[in-house]
Amino acid sequence: MPSSPQIVLITGASSGIGRASALRFAGNGAVVVLVARGRESLEAAAAEARAAGAADAVVCPADVIDAEAVQAVVDGVVARFGRIDVVVHSAQVMAYGRIEEVPREVYERVVDTALHGTANVARSVLPVYRRQEEGHLVVVSSLLAQVATPLMGSYIAAKWGQLGLVRTLQQEVRDVPGIAISAVACGGVNTPIYYQGASYMGSTGRPPPPVYSPERVARRILGVVDRPRRYVHAGFLNPLVVAGFRLLPGVYDALVGPLLRTFAVARDEVGPTEGNVFGSSPETNAAHGRWRSL
C-alpha cells in the first residue's frame, strides 16, 4: 500500500459497478471522488464509502457528456489532493428497441454517454497523468463491445465505439510508460441498468446468465489496477460468445435473437419510456439489481 491514500475518481458512482467499485476502493483506505448526474444518490454512496473505510469521500455531481463539468471536477480534485492516481470510468445508460423504434435523441444520448463521455474523461485526465508521469484509467466496457444483438443497437454502437477509442488511447500513451489504460469487459451483471434504461420493446431488460455480482466486477477492476492489463473479461463465457460471433456468424445470427428474448428480456410489460437516459433515477440507483448473482 502507498504511504498516502490513493486518489480514485469514479464516474457512474451512484449505481451499479461504479458504486460497488467505490466501496471496494474505500475498503482499501482510498480517497474516492464520486461522479454521477444526481447528488442524492452520490451522497448515499459517499456515506457507504466512509463507513467502508475511505480516507475521504467527495461528491461531485456532473454528467460525463458535459466536457466543462468533467474538466471542473478533475481540476478540483488536483487542486485539493495534488494528484489523481486512478480513474474508473463506469458511467453508461442503455436503451432497448429496434433501431427504427428508438427515438433519435435517445439513441444519440446513449452513444454520446459512452463515446463522447469517455473522450471527455480522457481529455481531462490524461494531461494530469502526463504531468505526474503515471496514472491508470480503467474503462468499464462490455461483451457487447465485441458482438452484436438485436434490440440493443444504440448500446452496441456506443460500446463498439468506446472500445475503439480505448485502443487508440492505449496507443497514444505509449510514450509515457507510467500511464496505463485498461478495459474491463462485463457480461451480465446484477445492477439496475437493465430496468433503468429506455425501452421501446414492451418490456425492460435483464442481465443474461451467468450473472456476476457488481462486487465481482469491482474486484476485477482493482485487479487490473494492481497488475495493469490492456483488456480483461469479467464473464467466463465472454470469450466463447465472441468466438461464435467471429467464427460462425450465420449460426450466431440465427440463435442470438431467440436467446436474447429468452434470457435477456424481462417478463414484464412497460410502455415506451426514456428511463434514466436523460437524468438520474435516485429511486432506483443502487449497487445491486433484482437478480441472483455469482
Disulfide bonds with the S-S distance in Angstrom:
none
